Amino acid sequence: MTSDVLVSRPQFHSGGTEERTERDPAADREVLLRCATGESTVGFRCSKYNPAQWHSNNYSTLQRAVRDRDEAQKVHGLSKSLSTDTEAETLHRQSEGTRCLGERLQETHSWRSELQLHIQRVLAETELLLAQKNRLEKALDATEIPYAIATDNLTCRERRLGPDLVQDTVEEELTKEVELIRSIQALLKRTIEQVVCQIRINRETKLALELDWSDKCQAYEFDDQCGRYSNMSRDTQIIPSSATMQDQVSNRTSWMMFTQDNLSKASCEQHATRDLRLLVDRVLQDTAGDLKAQCAAVDQAFSHRCLELNEAKTQLELHLTQILEQVGVQERNIVALQRAIHDKTAPLRVAHSRLFLRSLRPNVELCRDDPQLSLVAEVGQIEASLVSLNQRLSEARGSLSRLEEARMALEKDIACKTHSLLIDRDKCMARRRRYPTVVALTGY
């Protein structure tokens, strides 16, 4: 067996770096087996280096070692510098991120406080508007009493009798009052609908503010937790997908505009609610004032009408008293005339008897002497008196009949006036004392 060690010839790359040829492990094991048994040297010439190749190989090895050492030192220096730079940059970026998170927290807290303030204001305005809505509903309910009073007055006055069933000032004022109450009720209903619509808008605005406030509270908690993270935190983890930008996200401008729009809408609704509350106050005051003014006009018309009815009734009663006196006088006059007529019967019989007996005088004794003429004149006078008395009796009876008719008419008219006074003064005006006050009409 030979003592020479067969070594494969090294191959060098033109750039000075050594590249080892790729060899098959099975082939290497076969060569080693042959060398061990001596079969590799049978019939072959051994490969050896000459001295020049040895020196060249040695020099190349030294040069490669120098280059590797220099490169290693360079890589070490660059690595150290890069580590220092990246550490500083990382710390700077981390501190910058922490600072940005702090600014973001302050900004979020500011917007959140502003949202909370507007939520409280919207809630307060809504509560005040709800109170105004309750006032409107109470005022609307309170108008039912005047409406019932006015319609009842008109119904009662329809039961007036005879000539007192007249379309007077009271009826005109009552008709005006009914129309006024109807218009006021329609106005109050429209105002209630407007208030309900504004309350719904306020609640929607409040809901939008609360949602934005809730989102900012949650974002504040997340950012606050992010700001508390440090390199020593144990609950941090690497999530590669978290660094990718999401597609549908808002930018800073849209984020600010969203909250500003919510706050602007809330401010607008607050002003609208405040204006509506002032409008409700003005409507309630105006309607209550109009109702009380019309009520005063109706009461004044009732008072004037009752005064007229009372005066008319007093005059009728005075005339009735005079008529009754005349009836008594006329009745006594008729009795006196009848007695006077009856008293003329006896003298007429006497005169007629005298004339009849004297008409029986014989021959020349049947003379138209003074007694005869006196008796004839007496009969004429008595008969003329009876005619005058009968005529006066007829006139007296006609006057008595007319007096009775006048008495009946006066009594009927007095009854009408009494009935009208009963309706207007004792029923209508007594019912109008239940008219609600201004406080009730304004919804309190």
One Martini backbone bead per residue (centre of mass of N, CA, C, O) as a GRO file, in nm:
protein
  444
    1MET     BB    1   0.099   0.032   0.017
    2THR     BB    2   0.053   0.363   0.012
    3SER     BB    3   0.151   0.677   0.173
    4ASP     BB    4  -0.009   0.847  -0.004
    5VAL     BB    5  -0.223   1.123  -0.018
    6LEU     BB    6  -0.513   1.175  -0.164
    7VAL     BB    7  -0.585   1.493  -0.320
    8SER     BB    8  -0.787   1.718  -0.415
    9ARG     BB    9  -0.817   1.967  -0.639
   10PRO     BB   10  -0.835   2.285  -0.606
   11GLN     BB   11  -1.081   2.540  -0.668
   12PHE     BB   12  -1.075   2.874  -0.808
   13HIS     BB   13  -1.198   3.175  -0.811
   14SER     BB   14  -1.152   3.469  -0.971
   15GLY     BB   15  -1.246   3.637  -0.703
   16GLY     BB   16  -1.117   3.447  -0.447
   17THR     BB   17  -1.348   3.250  -0.392
   18GLU     BB   18  -1.441   2.953  -0.266
   19GLU     BB   19  -1.554   2.660  -0.453
   20ARG     BB   20  -1.729   2.381  -0.408
   21THR     BB   21  -1.782   2.089  -0.530
   22GLU     BB   22  -2.028   1.893  -0.612
   23ARG     BB   23  -2.100   1.589  -0.435
   24ASP     BB   24  -2.146   1.259  -0.406
   25PRO     BB   25  -2.185   1.066  -0.132
   26ALA     BB   26  -2.165   0.783  -0.264
   27ALA     BB   27  -1.898   0.835  -0.417
   28ASP     BB   28  -1.724   0.895  -0.167
   29ARG     BB   29  -1.759   0.620  -0.031
   30GLU     BB   30  -1.627   0.459  -0.268
   31VAL     BB   31  -1.346   0.589  -0.260
   32LEU     BB   32  -1.277   0.526   0.036
   33LEU     BB   33  -1.290   0.219  -0.001
   34ARG     BB   34  -1.065   0.195  -0.212
   35CYS     BB   35  -0.839   0.323  -0.043
   36ALA     BB   36  -0.849   0.116   0.189
   37THR     BB   37  -0.789  -0.137  -0.025
   38GLY     BB   38  -0.614  -0.015  -0.287
   39GLU     BB   39  -0.788   0.017  -0.559
   40SER     BB   40  -0.723   0.328  -0.647
   41THR     BB   41  -0.403   0.259  -0.735
   42VAL     BB   42  -0.479   0.076  -0.957
   43GLY     BB   43  -0.347   0.185  -1.263
   44PHE     BB   44  -0.277   0.476  -1.126
   45ARG     BB   45  -0.195   0.817  -1.098
   46CYS     BB   46  -0.093   1.036  -0.874
   47SER     BB   47  -0.199   1.347  -0.734
   48LYS     BB   48   0.017   1.640  -0.735
   49TYR     BB   49   0.188   1.903  -0.601
   50ASN     BB   50   0.361   2.168  -0.656
   51PRO     BB   51   0.530   2.429  -0.519
   52ALA     BB   52   0.379   2.655  -0.661
   53GLN     BB   53   0.102   2.559  -0.577
   54TRP     BB   54   0.155   2.572  -0.277
   55HIS     BB   55   0.211   2.876  -0.259
   56SER     BB   56  -0.048   2.967  -0.389
   57ASN     BB   57  -0.234   2.836  -0.186
   58ASN     BB   58  -0.123   2.981   0.063
   59TYR     BB   59  -0.176   3.269  -0.032
   60SER     BB   60  -0.475   3.242  -0.075
   61THR     BB   61  -0.543   3.173   0.215
   62LEU     BB   62  -0.437   3.435   0.340
   63GLN     BB   63  -0.605   3.631   0.175
   64ARG     BB   64  -0.875   3.520   0.258
   65ALA     BB   65  -0.842   3.572   0.559
   66VAL     BB   66  -0.811   3.876   0.539
   67ARG     BB   67  -1.072   3.935   0.400
   68ASP     BB   68  -1.257   3.805   0.613
   69ARG     BB   69  -1.166   3.985   0.845
   70ASP     BB   70  -1.240   4.260   0.721
   71GLU     BB   71  -1.530   4.192   0.667
   72ALA     BB   72  -1.601   4.131   0.959
   73GLN     BB   73  -1.532   4.412   1.068
   74LYS     BB   74  -1.724   4.564   0.888
   75VAL     BB   75  -1.979   4.418   0.974
   76HIS     BB   76  -1.953   4.489   1.270
   77GLY     BB   77  -1.960   4.794   1.239
   78LEU     BB   78  -2.225   4.809   1.084
   79SER     BB   79  -2.396   4.661   1.293
   80LYS     BB   80  -2.347   4.855   1.526
   81SER     BB   81  -2.448   5.105   1.382
   82LEU     BB   82  -2.726   4.990   1.310
   83SER     BB   83  -2.815   4.930   1.595
   84THR     BB   84  -2.793   5.217   1.697
   85ASP     BB   85  -2.977   5.351   1.489
   86THR     BB   86  -3.229   5.170   1.527
   87GLU     BB   87  -3.262   5.229   1.826
   88ALA     BB   88  -3.300   5.532   1.797
   89GLU     BB   89  -3.532   5.520   1.593
   90THR     BB   90  -3.721   5.350   1.763
   91LEU     BB   91  -3.734   5.543   2.004
   92HIS     BB   92  -3.834   5.782   1.844
   93ARG     BB   93  -4.088   5.651   1.728
   94GLN     BB   94  -4.209   5.575   1.998
   95SER     BB   95  -4.219   5.863   2.116
   96GLU     BB   96  -4.386   5.976   1.884
   97GLY     BB   97  -4.626   5.787   1.922
   98THR     BB   98  -4.681   5.870   2.213
   99ARG     BB   99  -4.729   6.167   2.153
  100CYS     BB  100  -4.961   6.125   1.951
  101LEU     BB  101  -5.139   5.978   2.153
  102GLY     BB  102  -5.161   6.215   2.349
  103GLU     BB  103  -5.287   6.414   2.150
  104ARG     BB  104  -5.524   6.233   2.081
  105LEU     BB  105  -5.639   6.221   2.363
  106GLN     BB  106  -5.692   6.522   2.394
  107GLU     BB  107  -5.875   6.548   2.145
  108THR     BB  108  -6.081   6.335   2.224
  109HIS     BB  109  -6.155   6.465   2.495
  110SER     BB  110  -6.256   6.729   2.378
  111TRP     BB  111  -6.481   6.609   2.197
  112ARG     BB  112  -6.620   6.452   2.420
  113SER     BB  113  -6.691   6.698   2.594
  114GLU     BB  114  -6.854   6.840   2.374
  115LEU     BB  115  -7.060   6.618   2.336
  116GLN     BB  116  -7.161   6.609   2.629
  117LEU     BB  117  -7.260   6.899   2.638
  118HIS     BB  118  -7.465   6.871   2.401
  119ILE     BB  119  -7.629   6.647   2.525
  120GLN     BB  120  -7.723   6.808   2.770
  121ARG     BB  121  -7.857   7.035   2.609
  122VAL     BB  122  -8.053   6.864   2.446
  123LEU     BB  123  -8.190   6.740   2.693
  124ALA     BB  124  -8.284   7.004   2.820
  125GLU     BB  125  -8.448   7.105   2.576
  126THR     BB  126  -8.635   6.859   2.565
  127GLU     BB  127  -8.756   6.892   2.846
  128LEU     BB  128  -8.873   7.174   2.796
  129LEU     BB  129  -9.045   7.084   2.551
  130LEU     BB  130  -9.215   6.883   2.710
  131ALA     BB  131  -9.339   7.095   2.893
  132GLN     BB  132  -9.473   7.249   2.659
  133LYS     BB  133  -9.645   7.013   2.564
  134ASN     BB  134  -9.809   6.992   2.827
  135ARG     BB  135  -9.923   7.277   2.807
  136LEU     BB  136 -10.070   7.239   2.541
  137GLU     BB  137 -10.253   7.008   2.635
  138LYS     BB  138 -10.384   7.164   2.868
  139ALA     BB  139 -10.490   7.397   2.694
  140LEU     BB  140 -10.663   7.221   2.511
  141ASP     BB  141 -10.839   7.110   2.743
  142ALA     BB  142 -10.933   7.395   2.847
  143THR     BB  143 -11.107   7.468   2.582
  144GLU     BB  144 -11.355   7.284   2.639
  145ILE     BB  145 -11.502   7.464   2.840
  146PRO     BB  146 -11.566   7.714   2.665
  147TYR     BB  147 -11.706   7.553   2.443
  148ALA     BB  148 -11.933   7.439   2.620
  149ILE     BB  149 -12.040   7.711   2.717
  150ALA     BB  150 -12.106   7.841   2.444
  151THR     BB  151 -12.292   7.616   2.332
  152ASP     BB  152 -12.487   7.624   2.574
  153ASN     BB  153 -12.575   7.915   2.537
  154LEU     BB  154 -12.693   7.879   2.255
  155THR     BB  155 -12.897   7.658   2.334
  156CYS     BB  156 -13.049   7.816   2.551
  157ARG     BB  157 -13.126   8.066   2.360
  158GLU     BB  158 -13.323   7.888   2.181
  159ARG     BB  159 -13.550   7.899   2.431
  160ARG     BB  160 -13.665   8.142   2.352
  161LEU     BB  161 -13.940   8.368   2.338
  162GLY     BB  162 -14.057   8.500   2.081
  163PRO     BB  163 -13.918   8.816   2.045
  164ASP     BB  164 -13.651   8.713   2.208
  165LEU     BB  165 -13.574   8.555   1.940
  166VAL     BB  166 -13.279   8.709   1.890
  167GLN     BB  167 -13.009   8.846   1.698
  168ASP     BB  168 -12.787   8.949   1.900
  169THR     BB  169 -12.495   9.039   2.046
  170VAL     BB  170 -12.460   8.781   2.207
  171GLU     BB  171 -12.472   8.582   1.969
  172GLU     BB  172 -12.237   8.701   1.813
  173GLU     BB  173 -12.023   8.660   2.038
  174LEU     BB  174 -12.063   8.354   2.066
  175THR     BB  175 -11.985   8.285   1.778
  176LYS     BB  176 -11.703   8.403   1.796
  177GLU     BB  177 -11.610   8.220   2.028
  178VAL     BB  178 -11.637   7.950   1.883
  179GLU     BB  179 -11.446   8.017   1.646
  180LEU     BB  180 -11.202   8.084   1.823
  181ILE     BB  181 -11.173   7.809   1.961
  182ARG     BB  182 -11.132   7.644   1.706
  183SER     BB  183 -10.877   7.791   1.607
  184ILE     BB  184 -10.711   7.738   1.864
  185GLN     BB  185 -10.719   7.431   1.852
  186ALA     BB  186 -10.578   7.409   1.578
  187LEU     BB  187 -10.319   7.557   1.664
  188LEU     BB  188 -10.240   7.365   1.899
  189LYS     BB  189 -10.218   7.109   1.727
  190ARG     BB  190  -9.996   7.212   1.538
  191THR     BB  191  -9.793   7.272   1.765
  192ILE     BB  192  -9.774   6.986   1.874
  193GLU     BB  193  -9.666   6.859   1.615
  194GLN     BB  194  -9.410   7.033   1.607
  195VAL     BB  195  -9.299   6.943   1.882
  196VAL     BB  196  -9.284   6.640   1.825
  197CYS     BB  197  -9.088   6.664   1.588
  198GLN     BB  198  -8.860   6.804   1.752
  199ILE     BB  199  -8.823   6.577   1.957
  200ARG     BB  200  -8.739   6.364   1.754
  201ILE     BB  201  -8.491   6.515   1.648
  202ASN     BB  202  -8.347   6.539   1.921
  203ARG     BB  203  -8.320   6.235   1.969
  204GLU     BB  204  -8.156   6.176   1.718
  205THR     BB  205  -7.926   6.369   1.786
  206LYS     BB  206  -7.855   6.241   2.057
  207LEU     BB  207  -7.787   5.963   1.942
  208ALA     BB  208  -7.554   6.055   1.763
  209LEU     BB  209  -7.386   6.173   1.993
  210GLU     BB  210  -7.366   5.912   2.164
  211LEU     BB  211  -7.225   5.742   1.952
  212ASP     BB  212  -6.980   5.925   1.924
  213TRP     BB  213  -6.906   5.922   2.222
  214SER     BB  214  -6.870   5.615   2.246
  215ASP     BB  215  -6.648   5.590   2.035
  216LYS     BB  216  -6.451   5.782   2.183
  217CYS     BB  217  -6.429   5.622   2.440
  218GLN     BB  218  -6.315   5.367   2.312
  219ALA     BB  219  -6.075   5.505   2.172
  220TYR     BB  220  -5.954   5.617   2.433
  221GLU     BB  221  -5.896   5.344   2.566
  222PHE     BB  222  -5.711   5.237   2.345
  223ASP     BB  223  -5.505   5.474   2.345
  224ASP     BB  224  -5.437   5.451   2.644
  225GLN     BB  225  -5.327   5.163   2.625
  226CYS     BB  226  -5.113   5.231   2.413
  227GLY     BB  227  -4.962   5.442   2.596
  228ARG     BB  228  -4.888   5.210   2.819
  229TYR     BB  229  -4.705   5.088   2.640
  230SER     BB  230  -4.400   4.892   2.658
  231ASN     BB  231  -4.106   4.709   2.650
  232MET     BB  232  -4.210   4.573   2.940
  233SER     BB  233  -4.451   4.460   2.830
  234ARG     BB  234  -4.647   4.144   2.841
  235ASP     BB  235  -4.916   4.216   2.639
  236THR     BB  236  -4.752   4.190   2.389
  237GLN     BB  237  -4.762   4.155   2.021
  238ILE     BB  238  -4.725   4.000   1.711
  239ILE     BB  239  -4.906   4.165   1.427
  240PRO     BB  240  -4.873   4.189   1.100
  241SER     BB  241  -5.170   4.288   1.003
  242SER     BB  242  -5.183   4.567   1.165
  243ALA     BB  243  -4.995   4.740   0.953
  244THR     BB  244  -5.218   4.741   0.765
  245MET     BB  245  -5.418   4.914   0.562
  246GLN     BB  246  -5.727   5.003   0.557
  247ASP     BB  247  -5.978   5.073   0.344
  248GLN     BB  248  -6.232   5.159   0.542
  249VAL     BB  249  -6.132   5.468   0.639
  250SER     BB  250  -6.069   5.745   0.815
  251ASN     BB  251  -5.970   6.057   0.825
  252ARG     BB  252  -5.904   6.343   0.982
  253THR     BB  253  -6.109   6.517   0.831
  254SER     BB  254  -6.357   6.328   0.849
  255TRP     BB  255  -6.349   6.302   1.156
  256MET     BB  256  -6.399   6.602   1.218
  257MET     BB  257  -6.651   6.647   1.039
  258PHE     BB  258  -6.839   6.453   1.182
  259THR     BB  259  -6.843   6.600   1.458
  260GLN     BB  260  -6.908   6.884   1.354
  261ASP     BB  261  -7.180   6.807   1.233
  262ASN     BB  262  -7.310   6.713   1.494
  263LEU     BB  263  -7.271   6.981   1.647
  264SER     BB  264  -7.415   7.162   1.443
  265LYS     BB  265  -7.687   7.019   1.455
  266ALA     BB  266  -7.727   7.055   1.758
  267SER     BB  267  -7.727   7.364   1.755
  268CYS     BB  268  -7.964   7.398   1.564
  269GLU     BB  269  -8.169   7.242   1.743
  270GLN     BB  270  -8.143   7.426   1.985
  271HIS     BB  271  -8.244   7.682   1.846
  272ALA     BB  272  -8.511   7.561   1.750
  273THR     BB  273  -8.616   7.491   2.033
  274ARG     BB  274  -8.604   7.774   2.150
  275ASP     BB  275  -8.793   7.905   1.943
  276LEU     BB  276  -9.032   7.712   1.997
  277ARG     BB  277  -9.072   7.787   2.293
  278LEU     BB  278  -9.136   8.084   2.237
  279LEU     BB  279  -9.376   8.024   2.056
  280VAL     BB  280  -9.545   7.879   2.267
  281ASP     BB  281  -9.566   8.110   2.464
  282ARG     BB  282  -9.701   8.307   2.266
  283VAL     BB  283  -9.945   8.132   2.196
  284LEU     BB  284 -10.058   8.101   2.483
  285GLN     BB  285 -10.088   8.400   2.546
  286ASP     BB  286 -10.264   8.479   2.304
  287THR     BB  287 -10.497   8.278   2.343
  288ALA     BB  288 -10.569   8.360   2.629
  289GLY     BB  289 -10.622   8.657   2.564
  290ASP     BB  290 -10.845   8.612   2.352
  291LEU     BB  291 -11.040   8.454   2.533
  292LYS     BB  292 -11.073   8.670   2.755
  293ALA     BB  293 -11.170   8.896   2.569
  294GLN     BB  294 -11.420   8.744   2.462
  295CYS     BB  295 -11.541   8.689   2.737
  296ALA     BB  296 -11.578   8.986   2.809
  297ALA     BB  297 -11.763   9.052   2.569
  298VAL     BB  298 -11.986   8.853   2.644
  299ASP     BB  299 -12.040   8.956   2.929
  300GLN     BB  300 -12.114   9.241   2.839
  301ALA     BB  301 -12.348   9.158   2.658
  302PHE     BB  302 -12.508   9.023   2.881
  303SER     BB  303 -12.534   9.265   3.066
  304HIS     BB  304 -12.675   9.449   2.863
  305ARG     BB  305 -12.910   9.260   2.803
  306CYS     BB  306 -13.014   9.237   3.094
  307LEU     BB  307 -13.066   9.535   3.124
  308GLU     BB  308 -13.271   9.557   2.899
  309LEU     BB  309 -13.466   9.345   3.007
  310ASN     BB  310 -13.516   9.483   3.278
  311GLU     BB  311 -13.624   9.748   3.168
  312ALA     BB  312 -13.849   9.627   3.000
  313LYS     BB  313 -13.988   9.487   3.236
  314THR     BB  314 -14.041   9.740   3.403
  315GLN     BB  315 -14.216   9.885   3.194
  316LEU     BB  316 -14.423   9.662   3.165
  317GLU     BB  317 -14.509   9.662   3.462
  318LEU     BB  318 -14.601   9.955   3.463
  319HIS     BB  319 -14.815   9.924   3.240
  320LEU     BB  320 -14.969   9.700   3.380
  321THR     BB  321 -15.060   9.870   3.617
  322GLN     BB  322 -15.211  10.078   3.448
  323ILE     BB  323 -15.399   9.880   3.310
  324LEU     BB  324 -15.529   9.771   3.566
  325GLU     BB  325 -15.643  10.038   3.651
  326GLN     BB  326 -15.814  10.081   3.393
  327VAL     BB  327 -15.981   9.832   3.424
  328GLY     BB  328 -16.117   9.919   3.685
  329VAL     BB  329 -16.231  10.181   3.580
  330GLN     BB  330 -16.393  10.057   3.345
  331GLU     BB  331 -16.566   9.873   3.508
  332ARG     BB  332 -16.695  10.098   3.672
  333ASN     BB  333 -16.805  10.252   3.428
  334ILE     BB  334 -16.991  10.030   3.329
  335VAL     BB  335 -17.160  10.017   3.580
  336ALA     BB  336 -17.248  10.310   3.570
  337LEU     BB  337 -17.382  10.298   3.292
  338GLN     BB  338 -17.582  10.077   3.359
  339ARG     BB  339 -17.716  10.237   3.584
  340ALA     BB  340 -17.796  10.478   3.413
  341ILE     BB  341 -17.972  10.320   3.220
  342HIS     BB  342 -18.156  10.206   3.440
  343ASP     BB  343 -18.245  10.488   3.549
  344LYS     BB  344 -18.402  10.565   3.268
  345THR     BB  345 -18.649  10.377   3.276
  346ALA     BB  346 -18.849  10.512   3.469
  347PRO     BB  347 -18.878  10.793   3.332
  348LEU     BB  348 -18.973  10.672   3.065
  349ARG     BB  349 -19.227  10.538   3.173
  350VAL     BB  350 -19.360  10.791   3.281
  351ALA     BB  351 -19.365  10.948   3.016
  352HIS     BB  352 -19.517  10.740   2.852
  353SER     BB  353 -19.761  10.723   3.036
  354ARG     BB  354 -19.846  11.020   3.015
  355LEU     BB  355 -19.882  11.028   2.710
  356PHE     BB  356 -20.089  10.805   2.696
  357LEU     BB  357 -20.304  10.930   2.876
  358ARG     BB  358 -20.321  11.205   2.712
  359SER     BB  359 -20.413  11.056   2.451
  360LEU     BB  360 -20.716  11.013   2.598
  361ARG     BB  361 -20.822  11.271   2.543
  362PRO     BB  362 -21.082  11.453   2.467
  363ASN     BB  363 -21.099  11.622   2.198
  364VAL     BB  364 -20.992  11.929   2.284
  365GLU     BB  365 -20.806  11.811   2.510
  366LEU     BB  366 -20.623  11.724   2.275
  367CYS     BB  367 -20.358  11.904   2.358
  368ARG     BB  368 -20.062  12.098   2.268
  369ASP     BB  369 -19.918  12.156   2.528
  370ASP     BB  370 -19.685  12.204   2.751
  371PRO     BB  371 -19.682  11.921   2.876
  372GLN     BB  372 -19.663  11.779   2.611
  373LEU     BB  373 -19.397  11.902   2.522
  374SER     BB  374 -19.240  11.820   2.774
  375LEU     BB  375 -19.279  11.515   2.742
  376VAL     BB  376 -19.151  11.489   2.466
  377ALA     BB  377 -18.882  11.608   2.546
  378GLU     BB  378 -18.825  11.406   2.764
  379VAL     BB  379 -18.819  11.155   2.587
  380GLY     BB  380 -18.596  11.254   2.400
  381GLN     BB  381 -18.388  11.293   2.614
  382ILE     BB  382 -18.384  11.003   2.722
  383GLU     BB  383 -18.322  10.862   2.455
  384ALA     BB  384 -18.058  11.016   2.404
  385SER     BB  385 -17.922  10.921   2.660
  386LEU     BB  386 -17.936  10.620   2.595
  387VAL     BB  387 -17.767  10.634   2.344
  388SER     BB  388 -17.517  10.755   2.478
  389LEU     BB  389 -17.486  10.536   2.693
  390ASN     BB  390 -17.463  10.295   2.500
  391GLN     BB  391 -17.220  10.401   2.351
  392ARG     BB  392 -17.038  10.422   2.597
  393LEU     BB  393 -17.065  10.128   2.675
  394SER     BB  394 -16.940  10.017   2.419
  395GLU     BB  395 -16.674  10.166   2.451
  396ALA     BB  396 -16.601  10.052   2.726
  397ARG     BB  397 -16.600   9.757   2.640
  398GLY     BB  398 -16.382   9.791   2.424
  399SER     BB  399 -16.167   9.902   2.613
  400LEU     BB  400 -16.164   9.658   2.801
  401SER     BB  401 -16.078   9.458   2.589
  402ARG     BB  402 -15.815   9.602   2.517
  403LEU     BB  403 -15.702   9.593   2.801
  404GLU     BB  404 -15.693   9.288   2.820
  405GLU     BB  405 -15.506   9.246   2.584
  406ALA     BB  406 -15.277   9.419   2.696
  407ARG     BB  407 -15.240   9.256   2.950
  408MET     BB  408 -15.169   8.991   2.813
  409ALA     BB  409 -14.930   9.098   2.654
  410LEU     BB  410 -14.770   9.197   2.895
  411GLU     BB  411 -14.757   8.931   3.045
  412LYS     BB  412 -14.619   8.776   2.815
  413ASP     BB  413 -14.374   8.963   2.791
  414ILE     BB  414 -14.283   8.933   3.081
  415ALA     BB  415 -14.240   8.630   3.063
  416CYS     BB  416 -14.025   8.647   2.845
  417LYS     BB  417 -13.829   8.824   3.004
  418THR     BB  418 -13.801   8.630   3.239
  419HIS     BB  419 -13.697   8.394   3.071
  420SER     BB  420 -13.453   8.543   2.951
  421LEU     BB  421 -13.324   8.608   3.224
  422LEU     BB  422 -13.295   8.317   3.313
  423ILE     BB  423 -13.103   8.238   3.086
  424ASP     BB  424 -12.885   8.469   3.094
  425ARG     BB  425 -12.838   8.504   3.410
  426ASP     BB  426 -12.893   8.215   3.557
  427LYS     BB  427 -12.739   8.037   3.334
  428CYS     BB  428 -12.519   8.161   3.152
  429MET     BB  429 -12.365   8.340   3.360
  430ALA     BB  430 -12.328   8.112   3.565
  431ARG     BB  431 -12.163   7.931   3.370
  432ARG     BB  432 -11.932   8.152   3.312
  433ARG     BB  433 -11.791   8.125   3.595
  434ARG     BB  434 -11.629   7.854   3.483
  435TYR     BB  435 -11.418   7.997   3.353
  436PRO     BB  436 -11.110   7.983   3.282
  437THR     BB  437 -10.810   8.078   3.347
  438VAL     BB  438 -10.513   8.194   3.238
  439VAL     BB  439 -10.343   7.973   3.364
  440ALA     BB  440 -10.501   7.737   3.233
  441LEU     BB  441 -10.473   7.841   2.931
  442THR     BB  442 -10.138   7.822   2.957
  443GLY     BB  443 -10.085   7.519   3.105
  444TYR     BB  444 -10.080   7.525   3.447
   0.00000   0.00000   0.00000
